[in-house]
């Protein structure tokens, strides 16, 4: 019964907070800054996949010589994500058995 009450309360809060203030979507879409950093998806994925090879071979550091706009920054964000993702996945896996819904 307590779970149903908490679920109902959280559902009500989610519905009450949805679009509780006006948002002008046209202004959000038209104000794009061309000089702002844009994430390069390919470099980000390469960064995630090559992070752990950096300690073994050091070859991913050669990717820093690629002279493409926003490539190095996206690669660095990918390396950071590659560092954090295994830990987050491990935490989720090891804590998932605590939240079993078997009755």
Buried (B, 14 or more C-beta within 10 A) or exposed (E): EEEEEEEEEEEEEEEEEEEEEEEEEEEEEEEEEEEEEEEBEEBBBBBBEBBEEBEEEEEBEEBEEEEEEBBBBBBBBBBBBBBEEEEEEEEEEEEEEEEEEEE
